[in-house]
């Protein structure tokens, strides 16, 4: 098999494995949020607002 074909296969497999791991993490977060009665939407929006606010205070990088 030529190198280009091997590279494409390795990248596709990496993308598939990464997608699987991320979905695994998301499932765990959803289960914990339900178990501990956390409003994820509310908390996510609050966190994003806080991050936006703190980033707005920082001077732009050169």
PEMO-V350901 format. One record per pair of residues at least 6 apart in sequence whose C-alpha atoms are under 7 Angstrom apart, sorted by sequence separation. I is the first residue (numbers start at 1). J is the second residue. If there is no record, write none. Layout:
i: [I & I]
j: [J & J]
This chain:
i: [33]
j: [40]
